Amino acid sequence: MDEHLCPALLDRIRGEYREAGITAHVAQACRLWQIDQPTCKAVLRQLMHEDFLRQTPNGGFVALPEHGKPVKANLSDASLAQRRA
């Protein structure tokens, strides 16, 4: 773990990702957690290192599914219709 990162901050951010299903870019995360950009980037890097987060192709950060828990599907009406056919 990065030595200057507060464990309470990491726990709070993990909890918010889990509870709210957040997808946040760096600037959004800085505002949400009211932290400066270098600290925010360090937090996001740490959570990626822990395999808690991953970065999406568009630059957002999302939580990975927890081991042993089902992943929520976000199926569009079109994909549901294809499955029924």
DACOR-V862693 format. One record per residue. N is the residue number from 0. RES is the residue in three letters. PHI is phi in whole degrees, -180 to 180 (* if undefined). D_CENTER is the distance of its C-alpha to the mean C-alpha in Angstrom with 2 decimals. Layout:
# DACOR-V862693
N;RES;PHI;D_CENTER
N;RES;PHI;D_CENTER
This chain:
# DACOR-V862693
0;MET;*;17.53
1;ASP;-62;18.21
2;GLU;-60;21.23
3;HIS;-90;20.64
4;LEU;-86;17.24
5;CYS;-76;17.88
6;PRO;-57;16.76
7;ALA;-65;16.70
8;LEU;-66;14.22
9;LEU;-60;11.81
10;ASP;-63;12.58
11;ARG;-63;12.19
12;ILE;-68;8.67
13;ARG;-57;7.79
14;GLY;-61;10.02
15;GLU;-68;8.80
16;TYR;-62;5.33
17;ARG;-67;7.89
18;GLU;-74;10.59
19;ALA;-103;9.62
20;GLY;60;7.24
21;ILE;-69;5.84
22;THR;-123;5.68
23;ALA;-134;7.01
24;HIS;-85;9.48
25;VAL;-55;10.99
26;ALA;-61;13.78
27;GLN;-65;11.94
28;ALA;-64;9.86
29;CYS;-59;13.35
30;ARG;-68;14.98
31;LEU;-60;12.72
32;TRP;-99;13.08
33;GLN;52;16.45
34;ILE;-128;16.20
35;ASP;-72;17.83
36;GLN;-62;16.39
37;PRO;-61;17.43
38;THR;-67;15.85
39;CYS;-61;12.52
40;LYS;-63;12.68
41;ALA;-65;13.84
42;VAL;-62;11.04
43;LEU;-63;8.41
44;ARG;-62;11.14
45;GLN;-62;11.72
46;LEU;-69;8.40
47;MET;-70;8.80
48;HIS;-60;12.39
49;GLU;-80;11.79
50;ASP;60;10.17
51;PHE;-90;7.26
52;LEU;-117;4.79
53;ARG;-138;6.64
54;GLN;-98;7.92
55;THR;-79;9.52
56;PRO;-58;13.26
57;ASN;-91;13.24
58;GLY;97;11.20
59;GLY;-79;7.95
60;PHE;-117;4.57
61;VAL;-129;2.74
62;ALA;-77;3.35
63;LEU;-78;6.94
64;PRO;-64;9.76
65;GLU;-73;11.73
66;HIS;-62;15.06
67;GLY;86;17.81
68;LYS;-111;15.98
69;PRO;-67;16.39
70;VAL;-92;13.85
71;LYS;-73;14.40
72;ALA;-91;16.21
73;ASN;-117;16.33
74;LEU;-96;19.87
75;SER;-80;21.97
76;ASP;-59;25.58
77;ALA;-65;26.80
78;SER;-70;25.04
79;LEU;-66;26.34
80;ALA;-64;29.78
81;GLN;-64;29.69
82;ARG;-67;28.93
83;ARG;-75;31.79
84;ALA;-73;34.22
